[in-house]
């Protein structure tokens, strides 16, 4: 059965979608951008701060579903500048630092919601 997952510890959806949806033992976390849920403001200091906020938002949703970054099966990363690949990976590795990182693609795109520089969505295996 489909279950909607939302938490106030991550940015509220800005459109007709849920923060996450689970079905059986798989969950899909919608694309997250660098909105600080406590202040509802965009973190845009630099790509590393932006990436960290995005992954913290994903972490808050994972916590709501009793999961961790180790449960992430696949990450989809969308960026406006592929030249920031190394800086993004530096922060990304702080969250996915085990021997079994998830599958991933990192794709450069022309534009993202709210004109952010990075958006990440993930697929999660639930226990």
Buried (B, 14 or more C-beta within 10 A) or exposed (E): EEEEBBBEBBBEEEEEEBBBBBEEEEBBBBBBBBBEBEEEEBBBEEBBEBBBBBBBBBBBBBEBBEBEBBBBEBBBBBBBEEEBBEBBBEBBEEBBEEEEBBEBEBEEEEEBEEEBBBBBBBBBBBE
